[in-house]
Amino acid sequence: MRSTLRTRTPNTRRARRTRGAAAKIVASAAVGALALGLSACGGDDKDKDDDKAGGGGKESAATVQLPKLDGEKVSVAAVWGGAERKVFLKVLDEFEKRTGAEVSFVPAQDPIISFLESKVAGGQPPDVAMLPQVGAIEQAVANKWAKPVGPEAQKQLDKNYAQGWQDLGAVDGKQYGVYFKAANKSLVWYNTKVFENAGVQEPKTWKEFMKTSQTVYDSGVTPMSVAGAEAWTLTDWFENIYLSQAGPEKYDQLAQHKIKWTDPSVKAALTTLGELFGKKGFIAGGADGALQTEFPASVKQTFTGGDQPKAGMVFEGDMVSLSIAETKAEVGTDAKVFPFPAVGDESPAVVGGDAAVALKDSKGAQALLTFLATPEAAKIWAEAGGFVSPNKALDLKAYPNDVQRGIADALIKAGDDIRFDMSDQAPQSFGGTPGKGEWKALQDFLKNPKNVAGTQQTLEDAAAKAYKNS
C-alpha cells in the first residue's frame, strides 16, 4: 500500500490480479476462526520455547542449512521504521550469525517503487527489497528488476506456505516474492476500561458498533481514533465495509476495475463509512485532528490516559500491538480486540503483507529469501509482537499472548482462502500514493463525508487514468 507506478505495466498485472482474486477469504470461515481465537483474551501468558526473542531458533534446531557467506555484503531495503525496523534488524542479525554475511538495512521512502527506481538508475539497487504491494512485485518484474526465487527458497515456500500466499508472490506462474510478514486488517482494538465504564460489550454488527460508539460517547470518551494522516488506514476502512456489504464478487470486480467507482455498491459503502466519519464527536480531534494523526499516535492516544483516553477504540491490523507495547497498556488486559463488525451478512476478512524480492543475482540475496521463508526467521519477530506470519510451520507458542495467537491461528486456518487488500492490488498511482488517487480522495471524504457522489467521481477519474496506464 505504499508504492507508486512510474512506468507502464503490461498485462501481467491483470493476469496476476485475477489469480490473486481467486485466492479468496471465505469470510465466514476465517472470521469464525478469528472470533474463536480472539475470545481467549487472557493476559500475557508467555508460554514460549526457551529461545530468547531476537535470537531465533537455536542453530541445532535450524530447518535449513544456509550457505557460508563470510564477508559478503547484503543490502535490504524496506519502508519500515520505528519498532518495526528495530525488530526486523534482529531478524537480519540472526541471518548474519548463521551465514557470516554483512547485512545493511537501507531505509526506503514512500513510495518504495519510486525509491527503487532511483537506486536502479544509479546502479545501486539493494540485494533484496521488502515490497508491501502485489502491484509493486508486478512492477518490479515488469521493469526487469526482480530475480526469480531460487530452488532452496522455493523448497521452503513449498514446505511452509499455503499455495495462496505463494501465488501472491508469483507473476505469470514464476515465483518472485517470499511473503515474510502478513497482516490481518479486519480488527478493532479497544480500551477495556472505557468499555467497562460505559457498560458495553464487543459489537458484532455495524448497527451494534454505532450503538456502542454512541454509548461510549455518552460516557464521556470519544469513541474512535482515526489515523487520517496516513491515508492507507482510510482505504482499509473502506475495504472492510465494502467487502462485508457488497460481497466478495463485487470486491474482486472493483479491485480489477471491472466495475466503476461510481457503482451503487461504492455509494452504499461510502454512505456507511460516512455514518461514522460524519457523526459529530465520534472521531478524536474531529476531521482536522484525524488528518494530522499518524498511525502510531492513533494507537497510543487510545491506550494512554487511564480510563479517560482521547479515544476508546482504534481500527487497524495486528501491527497495532507494537504501538500498544510502547505504552503502559497490556494486550489482553488493558487492550483487547474484536473482528471488524459485519455490515452485511458476514464480518469482512482482509489481509495485507510484505514480500521479500531479490533485485540482484547473488548468493546473499537468495540465502536471505531462503531464511525469511523459514519458521526460525518468523519466530524472532513473532516473539516481539505486532507481527503475523503466513508461515504455517511457525509454532503458535512463539506469539507473546493469546490475542496474537488467535489472530495468527485464524490467518493460517484460512489457508488458500485469503483476500488481499484492495488498494494493494490496484495500480500504485491510484492505491498507494500519498496525496493522490484513492488516498487523497478518502482524506477529502473524511473532511466532507456528505460528499458521496463527488468522492465517487473523483475516485473513478483517478482509477480510470491509473488502470489505463497500467
Secondary structure, DSSP 8 states (H G I E B T S, - for coil): ------S---THHHHHHHHHHHS---HHHHHHHHHHHHH----------SS-TTS-S-GGG-SS-----TT-EEEEEE---HHHHHHHHHHHHHHHHHH--EEEEEE--SSHHHHHHHHHHTT---SEEEE--HHHHHHHHHTT--B---HHHHHHHHHHS-HHHHHHTEETTEE-EEEEEEEE--EEEEEHHHHHHHT-----BHHHHHHHHHHHHHTTS--EE--TTSTHHHHHHHHHHHHHHH-HHHHHHHHTTSS-TTSHHHHHHHHHHHHHHTSTTSBTTHHHHHTT--HHHHHHTTSSSTTS-S-SEEE--TTHHHHHTTSS--BTTTEEEEE--BSSSS----EEEEEEEE-S--HHHHHHHHHHTSHHHHHHHHHHSS-B---TTS-GGGSSSHHHHHHHHHHHHTTT---B-HHHHS-HHHHS-TTSHHHHHHHHHHH-TT-HHHHHHHHHHHHHHHHHT-
